[in-house]
Amino acid sequence: MATAGSTARLPAGAAARGFRMKRPAPANPSAKAAPRIQPSAETAALALAAAAEMLVPVAAWAIRSGVGYPAFAEMLKRVFVAAARRELEAAESGATQSALSILSGVHRKDIRQILAGDEPRRALPRPSVPAQVYTHWLAGRRWRDRKGHPKPLPRTGEGMSFETLCRECSNDVHPRSVLDELLRLGLVALEGERVVPQVTSFVPAPRLDELTALFAANAGDHLAAAVHNLSGEGPPFLEQSVYADGLTQESIDQLHVHARALWAKAFESMVAKARQGVDRDRSSDGIERMRFGAYFYSEPAPRERAAEPHAGRRRGRPRKAGGDAT
């Protein structure tokens, strides 16, 4: 059934359908498409540079979630194969293993496993060594007290020590490095030469699955709109932003409040318009979907940031506000 309403009501399973590269051109006859992108060494270099910048927050999120580079790289094989398949299907070409391998760069052996359904069994990443150590601390009977809580441990030494606990899980990472990571995560504290656990169980964050689904759906559609515009596949989607720097925290706070007020008005208007469309198309065979959103982000900016607008201004001089669009 067609619905219209707040993205915040998105069900947790929606992440799987939140990113589509193949889209029909938007109904905007006055908008002109950019020249269709042609693969070349120059476009490849531009794409890699842009992808590296976009993946920085994704990599940070992955690391905080316990996903390391090997698991992420393995997942990228499936992503590239899926994207190559969509490109071939859009061109009405046969998505053979050879064609998928040539277009995606993924080895045919891996493609065979992915297409056969064998590869996803390797999708669950191995926990990091610090996570393994802390889990062993929580679960191992001899590492707990009579109440079942993990015991505070001497930092070093033979017998019941944090060093011994680490060695039981892995000899590949030095116990000091494990301790530094657990301290960074706030899972332990140092009291003199004792390592004291601060959390006695691993409890998933409330609504984490739903929030992750929202992140994947919202960010995925935002990127899909920009990729569509850069690829010159038809009239461009709306994809614009306002950028300003040289601001104080007070100004940032005021702008954030203003942005939320603007979004509240846009949200109310857009939901009303979407509901009209849903009611009008209820008896039709329509299959199209849409997403309209907004975001606000701020952080301390470096003095020189060539990738941002107005980067040609003299270093140290506050830049003015401006707009961007793909």
Beta strands, then each sheet from edge to edge (+ up, - down):
strand 1: 153-154
strand 2: 188-191
strand 3: 194-197
strand 4: 240-243
strand 5: 322-325
sheet 1: 1+ 3- 2+
sheet 2: 4+ 5-
end
